[in-house]
Amino acid sequence: MILRRFSWVILVLAVSSLAFAAEADLAKTRVPMERLKEIKALKNPFKPSSENIAKGKELYQTKATCYTCHGKEGRGDGLAAPGLDPSPRNFTNAGFHAMRTDGELFWVIKKGIPGTAMMPMVGSVISEEEAWLVLLYERSLGMRK
Ligand code: HEC
């Protein structure tokens, strides 16, 4: 009886860990340390106007495919998210945005994060300009509430 209950717990844990793998180490930058200074200093050439944010949103939710993992509203809950470990980042977390410069996030969109489902997107899927616009939308998600 105890054994059966125990296997239930294991099963529930296994299923829930599949569905909700944790976001990995929020505090740690995802860019190469030896280039951190230079990457942090990169500046978004576009202003966060409502027009540019809308352009970024349109890209994010269509051509750029970000929504498939990060979710339509950026909560890290896209269709492909269950089973991904680490989990896709939740962009509605203001704390996360405070920990990264635009340059660091742009770098990740461009080069990806080795060893994770976050692939290099610039070149294959979107242009550099489009990556900066998508980033404006991502940032806007962290400012709501
Ligand atoms: C196939 C799934 C997938 C797609 C598509 C995807 N991402 Fe990600 N992304 C991830 C995962 C998984 C992580 C978390 C990796 C980690 O924690 O190291 C991540 C992390 C990030 C981060 C956080 C980097 C940091 O410093 O913590 C940003 C920014 C990001 N993605 C932007 C984007 C944008 C913009 C797009 C679309 C152009 C996109 N992603 C498309 C899976 C995806």
Backbone and ligand atoms as CSV (ligand in chain L), in Angstrom:
chain,resi,resn,atom,element,x,y,z
A,1,MET,N,N,0.848,-1.216,0.000
A,1,MET,CA,C,0.000,0.000,0.000
A,1,MET,C,C,0.876,1.257,0.000
A,2,ILE,N,N,1.812,1.289,0.945
A,2,ILE,CA,C,2.732,2.439,1.018
A,2,ILE,C,C,3.501,2.560,-0.298
A,3,LEU,N,N,3.898,1.410,-0.805
A,3,LEU,CA,C,4.660,1.389,-2.046
A,3,LEU,C,C,3.829,1.964,-3.198
A,4,ARG,N,N,2.537,1.596,-3.206
A,4,ARG,CA,C,1.675,2.093,-4.293
A,4,ARG,C,C,1.528,3.608,-4.208
A,5,ARG,N,N,1.370,4.079,-2.996
A,5,ARG,CA,C,1.229,5.526,-2.828
A,5,ARG,C,C,2.504,6.250,-3.289
A,6,PHE,N,N,3.607,5.632,-2.948
A,6,PHE,CA,C,4.909,6.198,-3.295
A,6,PHE,C,C,5.053,6.299,-4.822
A,7,SER,N,N,4.638,5.236,-5.523
A,7,SER,CA,C,4.796,5.287,-6.982
A,7,SER,C,C,3.868,6.341,-7.598
A,8,TRP,N,N,2.724,6.577,-6.934
A,8,TRP,CA,C,1.847,7.653,-7.390
A,8,TRP,C,C,2.564,9.005,-7.323
A,9,VAL,N,N,3.222,9.206,-6.199
A,9,VAL,CA,C,3.934,10.476,-6.001
A,9,VAL,C,C,4.990,10.644,-7.088
A,10,ILE,N,N,5.718,9.573,-7.352
A,10,ILE,CA,C,6.752,9.626,-8.397
A,10,ILE,C,C,6.121,9.977,-9.741
A,11,LEU,N,N,4.998,9.317,-10.024
A,11,LEU,CA,C,4.331,9.538,-11.308
A,11,LEU,C,C,3.888,11.002,-11.433
A,12,VAL,N,N,3.250,11.497,-10.377
A,12,VAL,CA,C,2.763,12.885,-10.404
A,12,VAL,C,C,3.938,13.856,-10.559
A,13,LEU,N,N,5.002,13.582,-9.838
A,13,LEU,CA,C,6.183,14.443,-9.955
A,13,LEU,C,C,6.749,14.406,-11.369
A,14,ALA,N,N,6.811,13.213,-11.940
A,14,ALA,CA,C,7.380,13.071,-13.274
A,14,ALA,C,C,6.543,13.827,-14.291
A,15,VAL,N,N,5.224,13.678,-14.195
A,15,VAL,CA,C,4.340,14.343,-15.155
A,15,VAL,C,C,4.425,15.855,-14.987
A,16,SER,N,N,4.389,16.313,-13.726
A,16,SER,CA,C,4.398,17.763,-13.546
A,16,SER,C,C,5.748,18.360,-13.935
A,17,SER,N,N,6.828,17.610,-13.773
A,17,SER,CA,C,8.112,18.181,-14.165
A,17,SER,C,C,8.222,18.241,-15.675
A,18,LEU,N,N,7.523,17.331,-16.347
A,18,LEU,CA,C,7.509,17.374,-17.809
A,18,LEU,C,C,6.752,18.618,-18.272
A,19,ALA,N,N,5.623,18.887,-17.612
A,19,ALA,CA,C,4.786,20.007,-18.042
A,19,ALA,C,C,5.364,21.354,-17.619
A,20,PHE,N,N,5.999,21.408,-16.477
A,20,PHE,CA,C,6.457,22.698,-15.982
A,20,PHE,C,C,7.923,22.664,-15.577
A,21,ALA,N,N,8.801,22.365,-16.479
A,21,ALA,CA,C,10.233,22.447,-16.148
A,21,ALA,C,C,10.506,23.897,-15.743
A,22,ALA,N,N,11.412,24.088,-14.823
A,22,ALA,CA,C,11.648,25.434,-14.305
A,22,ALA,C,C,12.435,26.280,-15.303
A,23,GLU,N,N,12.246,27.587,-15.203
A,23,GLU,CA,C,13.137,28.490,-15.920
A,23,GLU,C,C,14.507,28.364,-15.250
A,24,ALA,N,N,15.544,28.328,-16.048
A,24,ALA,CA,C,16.870,28.132,-15.459
A,24,ALA,C,C,17.455,29.461,-14.990
A,25,ASP,N,N,18.182,29.380,-13.898
A,25,ASP,CA,C,19.021,30.438,-13.344
A,25,ASP,C,C,18.834,31.842,-13.931
A,26,LEU,N,N,17.870,32.544,-13.363
A,26,LEU,CA,C,17.492,33.869,-13.864
A,26,LEU,C,C,18.625,34.889,-13.757
A,27,ALA,N,N,19.442,34.734,-12.722
A,27,ALA,CA,C,20.452,35.757,-12.440
A,27,ALA,C,C,21.628,35.705,-13.412
A,28,LYS,N,N,21.828,34.569,-14.043
A,28,LYS,CA,C,23.038,34.388,-14.856
A,28,LYS,C,C,22.827,34.875,-16.293
A,29,THR,N,N,23.745,35.721,-16.771
A,29,THR,CA,C,23.640,36.197,-18.154
A,29,THR,C,C,23.793,35.030,-19.127
A,30,ARG,N,N,23.227,35.152,-20.328
A,30,ARG,CA,C,23.308,34.077,-21.318
A,30,ARG,C,C,24.273,34.432,-22.458
A,31,VAL,N,N,25.124,35.421,-22.235
A,31,VAL,CA,C,26.064,35.815,-23.296
A,31,VAL,C,C,27.484,35.454,-22.876
A,32,PRO,N,N,28.423,35.337,-23.831
A,32,PRO,CA,C,29.796,34.963,-23.470
A,32,PRO,C,C,30.439,36.011,-22.557
A,33,MET,N,N,30.976,35.575,-21.421
A,33,MET,CA,C,31.528,36.487,-20.421
A,33,MET,C,C,32.631,37.381,-20.989
A,34,GLU,N,N,33.438,36.824,-21.898
A,34,GLU,CA,C,34.575,37.605,-22.398
A,34,GLU,C,C,34.118,38.782,-23.277
A,35,ARG,N,N,32.861,38.764,-23.710
A,35,ARG,CA,C,32.366,39.880,-24.516
A,35,ARG,C,C,31.250,40.647,-23.817
A,36,LEU,N,N,31.062,40.351,-22.538
A,36,LEU,CA,C,29.922,40.898,-21.800
A,36,LEU,C,C,29.810,42.425,-21.879
A,37,LYS,N,N,30.935,43.103,-21.701
A,37,LYS,CA,C,30.912,44.569,-21.654
A,37,LYS,C,C,30.413,45.151,-22.986
A,38,GLU,N,N,31.007,44.654,-24.047
A,38,GLU,CA,C,30.661,45.110,-25.398
A,38,GLU,C,C,29.190,44.793,-25.728
A,39,ILE,N,N,28.739,43.603,-25.364
A,39,ILE,CA,C,27.364,43.186,-25.665
A,39,ILE,C,C,26.366,44.015,-24.856
A,40,LYS,N,N,26.691,44.229,-23.577
A,40,LYS,CA,C,25.786,45.016,-22.720
A,40,LYS,C,C,25.566,46.421,-23.250
A,41,ALA,N,N,26.563,46.944,-23.947
A,41,ALA,CA,C,26.500,48.338,-24.409
A,41,ALA,C,C,25.710,48.502,-25.715
A,42,LEU,N,N,25.341,47.417,-26.376
A,42,LEU,CA,C,24.586,47.540,-27.643
A,42,LEU,C,C,23.278,48.285,-27.383
A,43,LYS,N,N,22.938,49.179,-28.334
A,43,LYS,CA,C,21.728,49.995,-28.135
A,43,LYS,C,C,20.680,49.690,-29.202
A,44,ASN,N,N,19.431,49.665,-28.783
A,44,ASN,CA,C,18.335,49.456,-29.732
A,44,ASN,C,C,18.201,50.694,-30.621
A,45,PRO,N,N,18.318,50.541,-31.957
A,45,PRO,CA,C,18.213,51.695,-32.841
A,45,PRO,C,C,16.784,52.220,-32.955
A,46,PHE,N,N,15.809,51.459,-32.468
A,46,PHE,CA,C,14.402,51.880,-32.570
A,46,PHE,C,C,13.881,52.406,-31.237
A,47,LYS,N,N,13.041,53.444,-31.315
A,47,LYS,CA,C,12.414,54.003,-30.106
A,47,LYS,C,C,11.225,53.128,-29.701
A,48,PRO,N,N,10.954,53.031,-28.371
A,48,PRO,CA,C,9.811,52.221,-27.938
A,48,PRO,C,C,8.475,52.947,-28.146
A,49,SER,N,N,8.217,53.422,-29.369
A,49,SER,CA,C,6.940,54.072,-29.675
A,49,SER,C,C,5.871,52.993,-29.789
A,50,SER,N,N,4.604,53.380,-29.640
A,50,SER,CA,C,3.544,52.361,-29.710
A,50,SER,C,C,3.526,51.712,-31.098
A,51,GLU,N,N,3.913,52.482,-32.105
A,51,GLU,CA,C,3.949,51.942,-33.471
A,51,GLU,C,C,5.010,50.831,-33.594
A,52,ASN,N,N,6.213,51.096,-33.072
A,52,ASN,CA,C,7.284,50.094,-33.143
A,52,ASN,C,C,6.981,48.861,-32.286
A,53,ILE,N,N,6.374,49.088,-31.116
A,53,ILE,CA,C,6.008,47.953,-30.259
A,53,ILE,C,C,4.977,47.077,-30.979
A,54,ALA,N,N,4.036,47.729,-31.676
A,54,ALA,CA,C,3.018,46.967,-32.427
A,54,ALA,C,C,3.670,46.164,-33.548
A,55,LYS,N,N,4.669,46.748,-34.203
A,55,LYS,CA,C,5.395,46.012,-35.256
A,55,LYS,C,C,6.083,44.795,-34.657
A,56,GLY,N,N,6.717,44.991,-33.492
A,56,GLY,CA,C,7.413,43.902,-32.808
A,56,GLY,C,C,6.457,42.796,-32.403
A,57,LYS,N,N,5.286,43.190,-31.925
A,57,LYS,CA,C,4.274,42.213,-31.501
A,57,LYS,C,C,3.820,41.368,-32.692
A,58,GLU,N,N,3.579,42.044,-33.788
A,58,GLU,CA,C,3.137,41.354,-35.012
A,58,GLU,C,C,4.190,40.306,-35.429
A,59,LEU,N,N,5.448,40.703,-35.409
A,59,LEU,CA,C,6.523,39.765,-35.773
A,59,LEU,C,C,6.589,38.603,-34.784
A,60,TYR,N,N,6.570,38.944,-33.501
A,60,TYR,CA,C,6.662,37.946,-32.428
A,60,TYR,C,C,5.579,36.876,-32.575
A,61,GLN,N,N,4.368,37.333,-32.933
A,61,GLN,CA,C,3.237,36.395,-32.976
A,61,GLN,C,C,3.058,35.726,-34.337
A,62,THR,N,N,3.954,36.036,-35.303
A,62,THR,CA,C,3.812,35.392,-36.617
A,62,THR,C,C,5.170,34.869,-37.086
A,63,LYS,N,N,5.743,35.598,-38.047
A,63,LYS,CA,C,6.962,35.194,-38.736
A,63,LYS,C,C,8.136,34.795,-37.827
A,64,ALA,N,N,8.322,35.536,-36.725
A,64,ALA,CA,C,9.498,35.298,-35.875
A,64,ALA,C,C,9.380,34.016,-35.046
A,65,THR,N,N,8.171,33.471,-34.939
A,65,THR,CA,C,7.860,32.194,-34.259
A,65,THR,C,C,8.111,32.162,-32.748
A,66,CYS,N,N,8.448,33.292,-32.142
A,66,CYS,CA,C,8.748,33.317,-30.702
A,66,CYS,C,C,7.587,32.740,-29.876
A,67,TYR,N,N,6.356,33.021,-30.316
A,67,TYR,CA,C,5.162,32.612,-29.557
A,67,TYR,C,C,5.067,31.099,-29.393
A,68,THR,N,N,5.658,30.341,-30.300
A,68,THR,CA,C,5.515,28.883,-30.206
A,68,THR,C,C,6.121,28.358,-28.908
A,69,CYS,N,N,7.166,28.988,-28.420
A,69,CYS,CA,C,7.773,28.574,-27.149
A,69,CYS,C,C,7.429,29.544,-26.009
A,70,HIS,N,N,7.574,30.847,-26.279
A,70,HIS,CA,C,7.399,31.830,-25.199
A,70,HIS,C,C,5.941,32.178,-24.935
A,71,GLY,N,N,5.024,31.695,-25.773
A,71,GLY,CA,C,3.604,31.952,-25.565
A,71,GLY,C,C,3.168,33.243,-26.215
A,72,LYS,N,N,1.905,33.275,-26.649
A,72,LYS,CA,C,1.374,34.423,-27.376
A,72,LYS,C,C,1.507,35.719,-26.575
A,73,GLU,N,N,1.271,35.641,-25.271
A,73,GLU,CA,C,1.373,36.822,-24.414
A,73,GLU,C,C,2.708,36.863,-23.670
A,74,GLY,N,N,3.646,35.998,-24.042
A,74,GLY,CA,C,4.994,36.060,-23.480
A,74,GLY,C,C,5.182,35.442,-22.106
A,75,ARG,N,N,4.232,34.606,-21.674
A,75,ARG,CA,C,4.329,34.044,-20.319
A,75,ARG,C,C,5.188,32.790,-20.241
A,76,GLY,N,N,5.838,32.434,-21.331
A,76,GLY,CA,C,6.688,31.237,-21.321
A,76,GLY,C,C,5.881,29.960,-21.471
A,77,ASP,N,N,4.642,30.085,-21.971
A,77,ASP,CA,C,3.726,28.940,-22.001
A,77,ASP,C,C,3.245,28.607,-23.417
A,78,GLY,N,N,4.147,28.701,-24.390
A,78,GLY,CA,C,3.772,28.370,-25.766
A,78,GLY,C,C,3.482,26.887,-25.935
A,79,LEU,N,N,2.926,26.537,-27.097
A,79,LEU,CA,C,2.568,25.140,-27.367
A,79,LEU,C,C,3.750,24.199,-27.232
A,80,ALA,N,N,4.936,24.646,-27.593
A,80,ALA,CA,C,6.119,23.786,-27.542
A,80,ALA,C,C,6.784,23.796,-26.169
A,81,ALA,N,N,6.269,24.613,-25.242
A,81,ALA,CA,C,6.952,24.784,-23.946
A,81,ALA,C,C,6.968,23.529,-23.062
A,82,PRO,N,N,5.843,22.808,-22.952
A,82,PRO,CA,C,5.895,21.621,-22.082
A,82,PRO,C,C,6.977,20.664,-22.571
A,83,GLY,N,N,7.800,20.225,-21.661
A,83,GLY,CA,C,8.845,19.286,-22.064
A,83,GLY,C,C,10.172,19.964,-22.336
A,84,LEU,N,N,10.181,21.278,-22.544
A,84,LEU,CA,C,11.467,21.961,-22.752
A,84,LEU,C,C,12.137,22.217,-21.403
A,85,ASP,N,N,13.381,21.872,-21.321
A,85,ASP,CA,C,14.147,22.073,-20.094
A,85,ASP,C,C,15.527,22.610,-20.456
A,86,PRO,N,N,15.873,23.846,-20.106
A,86,PRO,CA,C,15.080,24.768,-19.296
A,86,PRO,C,C,13.860,25.283,-20.047
A,87,SER,N,N,12.908,25.821,-19.284
A,87,SER,CA,C,11.695,26.387,-19.858
A,87,SER,C,C,11.987,27.688,-20.589
A,88,PRO,N,N,11.165,28.004,-21.592
A,88,PRO,CA,C,11.295,29.311,-22.248
A,88,PRO,C,C,11.073,30.432,-21.237
A,89,ARG,N,N,11.756,31.516,-21.435
A,89,ARG,CA,C,11.653,32.648,-20.503
A,89,ARG,C,C,10.243,33.233,-20.494
A,90,ASN,N,N,9.803,33.655,-19.295
A,90,ASN,CA,C,8.538,34.371,-19.122
A,90,ASN,C,C,8.832,35.870,-19.196
A,91,PHE,N,N,8.356,36.523,-20.246
A,91,PHE,CA,C,8.676,37.940,-20.450
A,91,PHE,C,C,7.782,38.889,-19.663
A,92,THR,N,N,6.798,38.347,-18.934
A,92,THR,CA,C,5.950,39.238,-18.140
A,92,THR,C,C,6.547,39.471,-16.745
A,93,ASN,N,N,7.705,38.869,-16.483
A,93,ASN,CA,C,8.371,39.030,-15.196
A,93,ASN,C,C,9.269,40.279,-15.215
A,94,ALA,N,N,8.821,41.326,-14.534
A,94,ALA,CA,C,9.563,42.591,-14.541
A,94,ALA,C,C,10.960,42.409,-13.947
A,95,GLY,N,N,11.092,41.514,-12.982
A,95,GLY,CA,C,12.375,41.253,-12.343
A,95,GLY,C,C,13.405,40.768,-13.347
A,96,PHE,N,N,12.973,39.919,-14.267
A,96,PHE,CA,C,13.872,39.436,-15.312
A,96,PHE,C,C,14.398,40.591,-16.155
A,97,HIS,N,N,13.501,41.468,-16.583
A,97,HIS,CA,C,13.926,42.587,-17.441
A,97,HIS,C,C,14.958,43.470,-16.747
A,98,ALA,N,N,14.780,43.629,-15.438
A,98,ALA,CA,C,15.703,44.477,-14.689
A,98,ALA,C,C,17.119,43.894,-14.676
A,99,MET,N,N,17.219,42.582,-14.881
A,99,MET,CA,C,18.531,41.920,-14.803
A,99,MET,C,C,19.296,41.898,-16.117
A,100,ARG,N,N,18.718,42.390,-17.201
A,100,ARG,CA,C,19.365,42.309,-18.516
A,100,ARG,C,C,19.343,43.664,-19.209
A,101,THR,N,N,20.413,43.962,-19.954
A,101,THR,CA,C,20.387,45.139,-20.826
A,101,THR,C,C,19.784,44.713,-22.173
A,102,ASP,N,N,19.400,45.706,-22.984
A,102,ASP,CA,C,18.888,45.400,-24.324
A,102,ASP,C,C,19.912,44.594,-25.114
A,103,GLY,N,N,21.188,44.974,-24.955
A,103,GLY,CA,C,22.251,44.303,-25.702
A,103,GLY,C,C,22.303,42.803,-25.419
A,104,GLU,N,N,22.174,42.432,-24.148
A,104,GLU,CA,C,22.209,41.008,-23.782
A,104,GLU,C,C,21.047,40.239,-24.412
A,105,LEU,N,N,19.872,40.849,-24.417
A,105,LEU,CA,C,18.701,40.154,-24.980
A,105,LEU,C,C,18.806,40.084,-26.501
A,106,PHE,N,N,19.298,41.163,-27.111
A,106,PHE,CA,C,19.483,41.146,-28.566
A,106,PHE,C,C,20.464,40.035,-28.958
A,107,TRP,N,N,21.543,39.916,-28.195
A,107,TRP,CA,C,22.563,38.901,-28.487
A,107,TRP,C,C,21.959,37.494,-28.497
A,108,VAL,N,N,21.120,37.243,-27.494
A,108,VAL,CA,C,20.487,35.919,-27.385
A,108,VAL,C,C,19.558,35.657,-28.576
A,109,ILE,N,N,18.802,36.672,-28.974
A,109,ILE,CA,C,17.904,36.486,-30.117
A,109,ILE,C,C,18.744,36.217,-31.370
A,110,LYS,N,N,19.876,36.875,-31.445
A,110,LYS,CA,C,20.732,36.709,-32.619
A,110,LYS,C,C,21.481,35.371,-32.607
A,111,LYS,N,N,22.084,35.056,-31.480
A,111,LYS,CA,C,23.000,33.902,-31.425
A,111,LYS,C,C,22.432,32.667,-30.750
A,112,GLY,N,N,21.290,32.802,-30.070
A,112,GLY,CA,C,20.731,31.668,-29.351
A,112,GLY,C,C,21.459,31.405,-28.043
A,113,ILE,N,N,20.989,30.364,-27.323
A,113,ILE,CA,C,21.618,29.968,-26.061
A,113,ILE,C,C,22.028,28.505,-26.210
A,114,PRO,N,N,23.345,28.259,-26.349
A,114,PRO,CA,C,23.810,26.880,-26.580
A,114,PRO,C,C,23.281,25.918,-25.521
A,115,GLY,N,N,22.896,24.741,-25.965
A,115,GLY,CA,C,22.434,23.719,-25.031
A,115,GLY,C,C,20.976,23.859,-24.635
A,116,THR,N,N,20.247,24.825,-25.237
A,116,THR,CA,C,18.822,24.995,-24.933
A,116,THR,C,C,18.043,25.055,-26.246
A,117,ALA,N,N,16.708,25.131,-26.118
A,117,ALA,CA,C,15.857,25.209,-27.317
A,117,ALA,C,C,15.909,26.598,-27.959
A,118,MET,N,N,16.546,27.554,-27.291
A,118,MET,CA,C,16.643,28.916,-27.830
A,118,MET,C,C,17.697,28.955,-28.931
A,119,MET,N,N,17.213,28.955,-30.174
A,119,MET,CA,C,18.088,28.873,-31.359
A,119,MET,C,C,18.494,30.268,-31.832
A,120,PRO,N,N,19.569,30.362,-32.606
A,120,PRO,CA,C,19.880,31.656,-33.239
A,120,PRO,C,C,18.760,32.004,-34.220
A,121,MET,N,N,18.170,33.192,-34.066
A,121,MET,CA,C,17.011,33.543,-34.891
A,121,MET,C,C,17.360,34.521,-36.019
A,122,VAL,N,N,18.394,35.328,-35.833
A,122,VAL,CA,C,18.729,36.330,-36.861
A,122,VAL,C,C,19.465,35.636,-38.003
A,123,GLY,N,N,19.030,35.971,-39.204
A,123,GLY,CA,C,19.614,35.334,-40.386
A,123,GLY,C,C,18.678,34.254,-40.882
A,124,SER,N,N,18.400,33.250,-40.023
A,124,SER,CA,C,17.542,32.147,-40.444
A,124,SER,C,C,16.067,32.535,-40.461
A,125,VAL,N,N,15.613,33.290,-39.459
A,125,VAL,CA,C,14.178,33.547,-39.319
A,125,VAL,C,C,13.826,35.032,-39.491
A,126,ILE,N,N,14.614,35.900,-38.854
A,126,ILE,CA,C,14.346,37.346,-38.923
A,126,ILE,C,C,15.660,38.105,-39.155
A,127,SER,N,N,15.505,39.390,-39.512
A,127,SER,CA,C,16.686,40.241,-39.709
A,127,SER,C,C,17.071,40.882,-38.370
A,128,GLU,N,N,18.232,41.543,-38.332
A,128,GLU,CA,C,18.645,42.240,-37.104
A,128,GLU,C,C,17.629,43.317,-36.722
A,129,GLU,N,N,17.156,44.069,-37.727
A,129,GLU,CA,C,16.179,45.133,-37.452
A,129,GLU,C,C,14.930,44.531,-36.816
A,130,GLU,N,N,14.472,43.421,-37.374
A,130,GLU,CA,C,13.265,42.780,-36.836
A,130,GLU,C,C,13.504,42.286,-35.408
A,131,ALA,N,N,14.709,41.808,-35.126
A,131,ALA,CA,C,15.032,41.348,-33.764
A,131,ALA,C,C,14.914,42.505,-32.773
A,132,TRP,N,N,15.392,43.686,-33.161
A,132,TRP,CA,C,15.291,44.846,-32.258
A,132,TRP,C,C,13.832,45.233,-32.029
A,133,LEU,N,N,13.003,45.131,-33.076
A,133,LEU,CA,C,11.576,45.468,-32.926
A,133,LEU,C,C,10.880,44.459,-32.011
A,134,VAL,N,N,11.185,43.165,-32.209
A,134,VAL,CA,C,10.603,42.128,-31.343
A,134,VAL,C,C,10.994,42.396,-29.889
A,135,LEU,N,N,12.237,42.833,-29.699
A,135,LEU,CA,C,12.716,43.110,-28.338
A,135,LEU,C,C,11.898,44.236,-27.683
A,136,LEU,N,N,11.499,45.238,-28.476
A,136,LEU,CA,C,10.663,46.312,-27.917
A,136,LEU,C,C,9.348,45.739,-27.385
A,137,TYR,N,N,8.779,44.793,-28.118
A,137,TYR,CA,C,7.531,44.169,-27.658
A,137,TYR,C,C,7.780,43.382,-26.371
A,138,GLU,N,N,8.862,42.596,-26.360
A,138,GLU,CA,C,9.206,41.812,-25.164
A,138,GLU,C,C,9.347,42.704,-23.936
A,139,ARG,N,N,10.051,43.814,-24.121
A,139,ARG,CA,C,10.251,44.753,-23.011
A,139,ARG,C,C,8.912,45.311,-22.532
A,140,SER,N,N,8.004,45.590,-23.461
A,140,SER,CA,C,6.715,46.186,-23.086
A,140,SER,C,C,5.923,45.215,-22.193
A,141,LEU,N,N,6.138,43.912,-22.376
A,141,LEU,CA,C,5.424,42.916,-21.566
A,141,LEU,C,C,5.853,42.987,-20.102
A,142,GLY,N,N,7.107,43.341,-19.871
A,142,GLY,CA,C,7.625,43.414,-18.505
A,142,GLY,C,C,7.223,44.694,-17.795
A,143,MET,N,N,6.646,45.634,-18.530
A,143,MET,CA,C,6.287,46.923,-17.922
A,143,MET,C,C,4.822,47.008,-17.559
A,144,ARG,N,N,4.017,46.007,-17.976
A,144,ARG,CA,C,2.585,46.056,-17.661
A,144,ARG,C,C,2.367,45.816,-16.181
A,145,LYS,N,N,1.163,46.083,-15.719
A,145,LYS,CA,C,0.699,45.886,-14.337
A,145,LYS,C,C,0.839,47.167,-13.545
L,1,HEC,C1,C,11.986,26.469,-29.810
L,1,HEC,C2,C,11.643,27.283,-28.662
L,1,HEC,C3,C,11.997,28.752,-28.674
L,1,HEC,C4,C,11.735,29.698,-29.656
L,1,HEC,C5,C,11.031,29.506,-30.992
L,1,HEC,C6,C,12.225,30.956,-29.148
L,1,HEC,N1,N,12.768,30.788,-27.903
L,1,HEC,FE1,FE,13.611,32.230,-26.730
L,1,HEC,N2,N,14.062,30.867,-25.304
L,1,HEC,C7,C,13.732,29.531,-25.360
L,1,HEC,C8,C,14.219,28.877,-24.160
L,1,HEC,C9,C,14.059,27.404,-23.819
L,1,HEC,C10,C,14.849,29.868,-23.371
L,1,HEC,C11,C,15.513,29.704,-22.002
L,1,HEC,C12,C,16.957,29.266,-22.154
L,1,HEC,C13,C,17.750,29.410,-20.868
L,1,HEC,O1,O,17.165,29.534,-19.789
L,1,HEC,O2,O,18.997,29.429,-20.939
L,1,HEC,C14,C,14.720,31.110,-24.127
L,1,HEC,C15,C,15.199,32.337,-23.679
L,1,HEC,C16,C,15.008,33.535,-24.331
L,1,HEC,C17,C,15.424,34.821,-23.816
L,1,HEC,C18,C,16.056,35.078,-22.454
L,1,HEC,C19,C,17.549,35.224,-22.501
L,1,HEC,C20,C,18.139,35.493,-21.137
L,1,HEC,O3,O,19.057,36.309,-21.065
L,1,HEC,O4,O,17.714,34.892,-20.136
L,1,HEC,C21,C,15.060,35.746,-24.758
L,1,HEC,C22,C,15.262,37.245,-24.699
L,1,HEC,C23,C,14.424,35.034,-25.853
L,1,HEC,N3,N,14.410,33.694,-25.568
L,1,HEC,C24,C,13.876,35.648,-26.963
L,1,HEC,C25,C,13.255,34.977,-28.006
L,1,HEC,C26,C,12.708,35.630,-29.174
L,1,HEC,C27,C,12.653,37.129,-29.378
L,1,HEC,C28,C,12.238,34.655,-29.998
L,1,HEC,C29,C,11.665,34.827,-31.382
L,1,HEC,C30,C,12.454,35.604,-32.316
L,1,HEC,C31,C,12.478,33.380,-29.325
L,1,HEC,N4,N,13.083,33.630,-28.123
L,1,HEC,C32,C,12.134,32.148,-29.843
L,1,HEC,C33,C,13.079,28.878,-26.386
L,1,HEC,C34,C,12.655,29.461,-27.573
